Amino acid sequence: MFDKILPYLLSGISVGGQYALIAVGYTMVYGILRLINFAHGDIFTAAGFFMVYIAATLPVQIAIPLVSRSDLPRACPS
């Protein structure tokens, strides 16, 4: 039972950590400048496009493990 819950738990912790980093970034920028800077979304979008570009240009042996997410639940558990 725990082996079925563990991937969801790790995925939730991973996404929560990403949200926390975004929130810390907004807080730091607002605390220093007293101005909300919405460029964070642009940076994350650019990072996503960069990841797609790198995955498309790398050899398959490197791109598949890089792009595949091991924290998602498997359709057929082994």
Z-matrix of the N, CA and C atoms (Angstrom, degrees):
N
C 1 1.435
C 2 1.530 1 110.99
N 3 1.347 2 116.42 1 -42.19
C 4 1.457 3 120.03 2 -178.55
C 5 1.529 4 111.52 3 -65.91
N 6 1.338 5 117.05 4 -31.33
C 7 1.463 6 119.33 5 179.59
C 8 1.529 7 111.91 6 -69.83
N 9 1.323 8 118.23 7 -18.95
C 10 1.467 9 120.96 8 175.21
C 11 1.528 10 111.26 9 -84.95
N 12 1.318 11 117.30 10 -28.42
C 13 1.456 12 121.51 11 -178.73
C 14 1.525 13 111.11 12 -84.70
N 15 1.320 14 117.57 13 -30.72
C 16 1.462 15 122.26 14 -175.07
C 17 1.528 16 113.88 15 -56.26
N 18 1.356 17 120.76 16 -45.41
C 19 1.477 18 118.60 17 178.38
C 20 1.530 19 113.12 18 -61.40
N 21 1.328 20 116.80 19 -38.35
C 22 1.463 21 119.87 20 177.88
C 23 1.527 22 110.69 21 -66.97
N 24 1.304 23 117.02 22 -39.53
C 25 1.451 24 121.87 23 179.10
C 26 1.527 25 110.91 24 -63.47
N 27 1.321 26 117.07 25 -46.92
C 28 1.461 27 120.89 26 179.22
C 29 1.522 28 112.05 27 -65.94
N 30 1.321 29 116.55 28 -38.36
C 31 1.455 30 120.11 29 177.60
C 32 1.529 31 110.81 30 -64.74
N 33 1.308 32 116.98 31 -42.62
C 34 1.459 33 121.11 32 178.35
C 35 1.519 34 112.36 33 -64.05
N 36 1.329 35 116.63 34 -40.41
C 37 1.460 36 120.17 35 177.21
C 38 1.526 37 110.38 36 -65.36
N 39 1.325 38 117.16 37 -39.64
C 40 1.463 39 121.20 38 178.95
C 41 1.526 40 111.75 39 -63.54
N 42 1.315 41 117.51 40 -48.04
C 43 1.463 42 121.11 41 179.96
C 44 1.525 43 110.33 42 -66.63
N 45 1.320 44 116.81 43 -39.89
C 46 1.463 45 120.27 44 177.67
C 47 1.520 46 111.94 45 -62.41
N 48 1.319 47 116.78 46 -37.82
C 49 1.462 48 120.56 47 176.48
C 50 1.516 49 111.97 48 -65.08
N 51 1.325 50 116.30 49 -38.66
C 52 1.463 51 119.81 50 177.38
C 53 1.521 52 110.56 51 -64.60
N 54 1.323 53 116.70 52 -44.22
C 55 1.465 54 120.11 53 177.44
C 56 1.526 55 111.10 54 -61.88
N 57 1.321 56 116.63 55 -38.90
C 58 1.463 57 120.10 56 179.29
C 59 1.527 58 110.94 57 -64.96
N 60 1.334 59 117.62 58 -40.64
C 61 1.462 60 120.16 59 177.76
C 62 1.524 61 111.74 60 -64.10
N 63 1.326 62 116.71 61 -39.55
C 64 1.467 63 120.22 62 177.42
C 65 1.529 64 109.73 63 -63.60
N 66 1.329 65 116.49 64 -43.94
C 67 1.464 66 120.14 65 -179.74
C 68 1.519 67 111.39 66 -64.16
N 69 1.331 68 117.72 67 -39.68
C 70 1.463 69 120.56 68 178.01
C 71 1.525 70 110.28 69 -64.51
N 72 1.333 71 116.84 70 -38.88
C 73 1.462 72 120.22 71 177.55
C 74 1.512 73 111.63 72 -62.28
N 75 1.334 74 116.93 73 -46.29
C 76 1.466 75 120.08 74 177.61
C 77 1.526 76 111.03 75 -61.78
N 78 1.311 77 116.69 76 -41.39
C 79 1.459 78 120.60 77 -178.37
C 80 1.518 79 111.47 78 -65.25
N 81 1.333 80 116.69 79 -41.73
C 82 1.466 81 119.68 80 179.56
C 83 1.525 82 111.20 81 -65.27
N 84 1.325 83 116.89 82 -44.83
C 85 1.462 84 119.91 83 -179.36
C 86 1.525 85 110.28 84 -64.22
N 87 1.321 86 117.52 85 -44.48
C 88 1.460 87 120.07 86 179.93
C 89 1.524 88 111.02 87 -66.95
N 90 1.329 89 117.79 88 -38.58
C 91 1.458 90 121.02 89 -179.67
C 92 1.514 91 112.88 90 -65.47
N 93 1.339 92 116.90 91 -33.60
C 94 1.452 93 120.10 92 -178.34
C 95 1.523 94 111.41 93 -85.60
N 96 1.322 95 117.58 94 -47.93
C 97 1.459 96 121.70 95 -173.11
C 98 1.525 97 114.31 96 -95.06
N 99 1.323 98 117.30 97 -15.57
C 100 1.462 99 122.29 98 -171.63
C 101 1.523 100 110.82 99 55.48
N 102 1.333 101 114.98 100 38.23
C 103 1.449 102 122.41 101 -178.83
C 104 1.523 103 107.98 102 -146.78
N 105 1.313 104 117.13 103 134.14
C 106 1.457 105 120.75 104 177.69
C 107 1.526 106 108.37 105 -78.71
N 108 1.305 107 116.51 106 126.44
C 109 1.459 108 122.14 107 179.07
C 110 1.520 109 108.02 108 -111.28
N 111 1.325 110 116.63 109 115.03
C 112 1.459 111 120.56 110 -177.91
C 113 1.517 112 112.38 111 -93.30
N 114 1.313 113 118.82 112 22.18
C 115 1.459 114 122.10 113 179.11
C 116 1.529 115 111.91 114 -77.73
N 117 1.334 116 117.74 115 -10.54
C 118 1.459 117 119.24 116 -179.81
C 119 1.530 118 111.25 117 -60.02
N 120 1.315 119 116.66 118 -41.51
C 121 1.462 120 119.58 119 178.87
C 122 1.510 121 112.03 120 -62.44
N 123 1.321 122 117.03 121 -37.43
C 124 1.462 123 120.77 122 177.11
C 125 1.529 124 111.07 123 -64.68
N 126 1.312 125 116.43 124 -39.47
C 127 1.459 126 120.34 125 -179.63
C 128 1.526 127 110.18 126 -66.70
N 129 1.330 128 117.50 127 -42.46
C 130 1.463 129 119.96 128 179.37
C 131 1.527 130 111.31 129 -67.61
N 132 1.339 131 117.16 130 -35.20
C 133 1.462 132 120.32 131 176.33
C 134 1.517 133 110.36 132 -66.71
N 135 1.328 134 117.15 133 -42.55
C 136 1.465 135 120.46 134 177.89
C 137 1.522 136 110.83 135 -63.05
N 138 1.330 137 116.89 136 -38.10
C 139 1.461 138 120.09 137 177.68
C 140 1.525 139 111.25 138 -65.46
N 141 1.327 140 117.20 139 -37.61
C 142 1.459 141 120.38 140 176.53
C 143 1.514 142 112.40 141 -64.99
N 144 1.331 143 116.96 142 -44.19
C 145 1.458 144 120.24 143 177.07
C 146 1.525 145 111.56 144 -64.29
N 147 1.333 146 116.13 145 -38.04
C 148 1.459 147 120.03 146 177.37
C 149 1.524 148 110.66 147 -63.02
N 150 1.325 149 117.38 148 -40.64
C 151 1.465 150 120.94 149 179.14
C 152 1.522 151 111.10 150 -64.77
N 153 1.329 152 117.33 151 -41.15
C 154 1.468 153 120.59 152 177.85
C 155 1.522 154 110.15 153 -64.10
N 156 1.335 155 116.85 154 -42.25
C 157 1.464 156 120.61 155 179.59
C 158 1.528 157 111.30 156 -63.35
N 159 1.334 158 116.50 157 -46.00
C 160 1.462 159 120.24 158 179.91
C 161 1.522 160 110.72 159 -63.48
N 162 1.333 161 117.08 160 -42.05
C 163 1.462 162 120.54 161 -179.84
C 164 1.527 163 111.33 162 -65.81
N 165 1.337 164 117.58 163 -31.52
C 166 1.459 165 120.79 164 179.97
C 167 1.521 166 111.97 165 -77.87
N 168 1.321 167 117.86 166 -26.54
C 169 1.463 168 119.63 167 -176.92
C 170 1.518 169 113.59 168 -95.88
N 171 1.324 170 118.31 169 -18.67
C 172 1.462 171 120.64 170 179.63
C 173 1.525 172 110.98 171 -76.83
N 174 1.325 173 117.84 172 158.72
C 175 1.471 174 119.77 173 173.35
C 176 1.526 175 111.30 174 -62.38
N 177 1.302 176 116.03 175 155.56
C 178 1.462 177 121.52 176 -175.23
C 179 1.525 178 111.71 177 -59.61
N 180 1.332 179 117.82 178 -36.77
C 181 1.467 180 120.57 179 -177.97
C 182 1.529 181 111.99 180 -63.78
N 183 1.308 182 117.32 181 -25.18
C 184 1.462 183 120.68 182 178.86
C 185 1.526 184 110.70 183 -97.36
N 186 1.338 185 117.49 184 -36.11
C 187 1.460 186 121.11 185 -174.24
C 188 1.521 187 112.88 186 -70.10
N 189 1.326 188 118.34 187 -39.69
C 190 1.468 189 120.49 188 -176.71
C 191 1.529 190 111.67 189 -63.28
N 192 1.343 191 120.00 190 -50.43
C 193 1.475 192 116.97 191 177.43
C 194 1.520 193 113.09 192 -65.84
N 195 1.321 194 117.38 193 -28.35
C 196 1.449 195 120.69 194 -179.48
C 197 1.521 196 111.55 195 -70.79
N 198 1.330 197 116.63 196 -40.23
C 199 1.458 198 121.27 197 -176.13
C 200 1.523 199 111.86 198 -84.46
N 201 1.329 200 117.19 199 -36.90
C 202 1.470 201 119.14 200 -177.13
C 203 1.517 202 109.83 201 -67.65
N 204 1.310 203 115.02 202 143.66
C 205 1.463 204 120.43 203 -178.03
C 206 1.511 205 108.78 204 -105.65
N 207 1.298 206 116.17 205 119.05
C 208 1.454 207 120.20 206 -177.93
C 209 1.523 208 112.54 207 -80.45
N 210 1.335 209 118.44 208 -11.08
C 211 1.458 210 119.23 209 -177.02
C 212 1.527 211 112.65 210 -90.74
N 213 1.333 212 118.07 211 -2.48
C 214 1.454 213 120.05 212 176.32
C 215 1.530 214 110.03 213 -83.05
N 216 1.306 215 118.19 214 146.81
C 217 1.466 216 119.43 215 -179.71
C 218 1.531 217 110.93 216 -67.29
N 219 1.283 218 115.03 217 145.84
C 220 1.455 219 121.60 218 -179.17
C 221 1.541 220 109.90 219 -83.94
N 222 1.336 221 116.45 220 148.66
C 223 1.459 222 120.33 221 176.60
C 224 1.525 223 110.65 222 -70.78
N 225 1.321 224 116.39 223 -38.31
C 226 1.459 225 121.96 224 178.68
C 227 1.518 226 108.68 225 -119.29
N 228 1.323 227 118.72 226 96.53
C 229 1.464 228 118.84 227 -178.68
C 230 1.512 229 110.78 228 -65.32
N 231 1.310 230 115.06 229 140.95
C 232 1.466 231 119.17 230 -179.42
C 233 1.505 232 111.76 231 -98.51
